[in-house]
Amino acid sequence: MSDNIIVRPGKPVPLGPTLEPDGVNFALFSAHATKVELCLFEGDDPTRETRLTLPECTNQVWHGFVPGIKPGQKYGFRVHGPYEPERGHRFNPNKVLVDPYGRAMGRTLTKWSPELFGYTTGHEAVDLSFDERDSAPYAPLSVVLDTGFDWGDDRPPQTSWHRTTIYELHVKGFTKQLSTIPEHLRGTYAGLASDEAMNYIKSLGVTAIELLPVHHHLDDSYLLEKSLNNYWGYNTLSYFAFEPGYASVKDPHQAMHEFKGMVKRLHAEGIEVILDVVYNHTAEGNQCGPTLCYRGIDNASYYRLSQEHPRYYEDFTGCGNTLSMQNQVGLRLLMDSLRYWVTEMHVDGFRFDLASALARELHGWNKLSSFFDAIGQDPVLSAVKLIAEPWDVGMGGYQVGNFPTGWAEWNGRYRDEVRDFWKGMGQAGELAARLSGSADLYDHSGRHPHASINFITSHDGFCVRDLVSYDNKHNEANGEDNRDGDNNNASWNCGAEGETDNPEINRLRRRQVRNFLATLLLSQGAPMITAGDERWRTQKGNNNAYCQDNEISWLPWNDNQDAAELQKFVTTLIALRDEQRVLRRKNFLTGQPPAEGLPKDVIWWNVEGREMTGEDWSAGFVRCFGMLLPGNSLNELNDAGEPRVSDSVFILMNAHHEDLNCVMPPTFGTRFWTPRAMTSDIPGKTRVSESNKFKIQARSLAVFVAKPKPAERPATVPAEPAPAEQPAAIQAEPVPA
């Protein structure tokens, strides 16, 4: 590389590298730096470094145009400024830093070395010391990328929320053991886009996949020392660069094409792509962490620092630091990154990890925070799917039900109460609230049932098979003496801890798993299934498999009978959900008739053959009840402005330990109920007459369908013994038009 490069002033916007026909413009924000050097590296030789001072600083953005730079150029920055940790400044020009806006990684961190830290590790002054060693031989580097790609006629599916079914998966783990695709494609973006993987996802009937983090992340040093790694990827270093470890090719341009090709293929099959994103903290950790990017560029601007002791970080994430959304640079980084993934990478939405941390203002969580304002007014981001994990680890961080209009939330209360009910401990009234879309949580803010992302399991915690096989976590493989992971799982091993040959216990476990998945797919709201739950996957009792990049976490593709039967059961229920509009309503149930002469839009049914009363709901021992959704009370219009049609659906749940006889409710139509899915081990009848008794097996669920009468014909419900109000938890006023 020529030593006579003349750096032109360039432009301060946009941030990051901008490829132009005759070179590249570089722009880097730093409010407190005194000098910024662009470092160009030739090949993989860290000694072949060219340092160029960025000549201009405009509005706290350092910038310069370097002629002759082409795609493939590896680079980083050295940022000069005060090293005063007690004032929040940690500049150290001996450390090469990744570009926060770099589109891809030119070199990843493969070895944790003391040179990567801004202070001298082992020094008695700890992070107050200053390290003069050069980190260039070990530091990760950015690379200039040509982001061009032939998207052809790619269009986002834009699936309506009320039709959405989410499938949460890990790019690597989903196909790593899929032997029907070439070995070099297993565990990659291309593997996920393969015909085999695509056909499987389509066969399930899901409408969206939610990918665990695909931003470039780091493996923690303490994990590598134990021959483990950060498999889940919740340790982000770059919010623009994709994770190269999931690509089947090494060249960053080809790897980017592979990612985009995956998205394009999913879109062609009508599948949306939602990214799990981690903007709440970075891989640099606490004050004793490495200096790789944000800390060395402008620590006081990018991170939330203690107001009393700026040497330390405010940590609402449990990971050592929290990105600052109070400072314009942090919020701008988040917004620019999100827009990039929508406009350039064509993704369809985001699930925000520990989202409550992003909405924290100076004195705590704030529904009116600048984070919500920025996204809500953005014409690109306000149009995609936004999902919050509505909690963090700080005080006041649990905010289920409190996010603003436009947001959906992982409904932790749904998960907990469904688990408790089928364990035989939950309250029927609470479960009814969750089944009907959690209006008590979301209706007050003008949201709709889809604001509730219903889930039984996720990547974090027990998978559904382990939920019915273990009373206690078994995380010994993580190397922390089983101290890590949640101790409160609301699980039940059904009589034996772990695997067993007892046929009765195994039958009960299979039935309980079907109960969980059926409840999930028959509830109002947007269901999320964790990949592998439909295939009887086990993690051997590990409820914190974040570091298990092996068979513990990877999806099994063995075709055993249990996996095949459960997969067929789940597929049937997803199809039933899609077929019956009353199972995926746009608006909340009201418990009232939508018009004169029609039944209520939901009727809670007592097994004795009448509508539930207030006294029924307050009885703590209620373990069996039904949810009746009359088809002619749907009261919705389709896209053509015509009334939507649906059969009547009756969902009967028995969490009692004994079989029970239920007097069936009216069909408001054909007078016969047809069973469509049952979790029972006992073969059911082909149809059941209204007012006749149906025997439902202990700890099982059944769903029935009946054709309703034409809307103009009046329908009646057997009178209640006495007027009574339903519990407040399941009441909801109609949403204003």
SULWOJO-V418119 format. One record per run of one state. SS is the DSSP state (H for helix, E for strand, L for the rest). FROM is the first residue (numbers start at 1). LEN is the number of residues. If there is no record, write none. Layout:
# SULWOJO-V418119
[[SS:FROM:LEN] [SS:FROM:LEN]]
This chain:
# SULWOJO-V418119
[[L:1:6] [E:7:2] [L:9:7] [E:16:5] [L:21:2] [E:23:7] [L:30:5] [E:35:7] [L:42:7] [E:49:5] [L:54:2] [E:56:3] [L:59:2] [E:61:7] [L:68:6] [E:74:7] [L:81:2] [E:83:2] [H:85:3] [L:88:1] [E:89:2] [L:91:6] [E:97:1] [L:98:7] [E:105:3] [L:108:6] [H:114:3] [L:117:9] [H:126:3] [L:129:12] [E:141:3] [L:144:17] [H:161:3] [L:164:1] [E:165:5] [L:170:1] [H:171:5] [L:176:7] [H:183:3] [L:186:3] [H:189:4] [L:193:2] [H:195:10] [L:205:3] [E:208:4] [L:212:3] [E:215:3] [L:218:3] [H:221:4] [L:225:11] [E:236:7] [L:243:1] [H:244:3] [L:247:5] [H:252:17] [L:269:3] [E:272:6] [L:278:16] [H:294:9] [E:303:1] [L:304:1] [E:305:1] [L:306:7] [E:313:1] [L:314:9] [E:323:1] [L:324:4] [H:328:16] [L:344:5] [E:349:4] [L:353:2] [H:355:5] [E:360:2] [L:362:2] [E:364:2] [L:366:4] [H:370:8] [L:378:3] [H:381:3] [L:384:1] [E:385:4] [L:389:19] [E:408:3] [L:411:1] [H:412:12] [L:424:4] [H:428:8] [L:436:3] [H:439:7] [L:446:3] [H:449:3] [E:452:3] [L:455:9] [H:464:4] [L:468:8] [H:476:3] [L:479:24] [H:503:20] [L:523:3] [E:526:5] [L:531:2] [H:533:3] [L:536:9] [H:545:3] [L:548:13] [H:561:19] [L:580:1] [H:581:3] [L:584:9] [E:593:1] [L:594:6] [E:600:1] [L:601:2] [E:603:4] [L:607:3] [E:610:2] [L:612:2] [H:614:5] [L:619:5] [E:624:6] [L:630:1] [H:631:3] [L:634:3] [E:637:1] [L:638:5] [E:643:1] [L:644:4] [E:648:7] [L:655:5] [E:660:4] [L:664:5] [E:669:1] [L:670:2] [E:672:7] [L:679:9] [E:688:2] [L:690:3] [E:693:4] [L:697:3] [E:700:7] [L:707:1] [E:708:1] [L:709:19] [H:728:3] [L:731:7]]
